[in-house]
Amino acid sequence: MAGISGAAALLADVERREAELARLDEEFRTARVTARSQDRTVAVTVDVRGHVVEVELAPGTPRAHPPERLGPLIAELAARAAGTLREHYERRAELTRVPR
C-alpha cells in the first residue's frame, strides 16, 4: 500500500509542477515591465525578451531631454526594465527548481 500512496503523491506532484509550468508559460508570453525616467517624462516598456514594445514621451520631453541625451536615456531605461524582468524570473526559477 505504501507504494501506491507514494506513487499517487508523486503523480500529484508532477501534475502540480505541470500546471505551474503552464501558468509560467502564459505569464512569460504576456510579461511587460516599464521603466520611467526620474522626471517621469520618458517611459520605456520591454517584453520578456527585452525587446522594446513601447516608448512614451510626455509633452515636455524635448525641453527636458535634448536629442543627444534622449537616445541614451531610452537605451538605459530599456536595459533597466529588462534587468528588472530578468531578476524577477530568476527568482521565480529558484522557487520552481526541482530538488535533486
Buried (B, 14 or more C-beta within 10 A) or exposed (E): EEEEEEEEEEEEEEEEEEEEEEEBEEEBEEBEBBBBBEEEBBBBBBBBEBEBEEEEBBEEBEEBBEEEEBEEBBEBBBBBBBBBBEEBBEEBEEEEEEEE
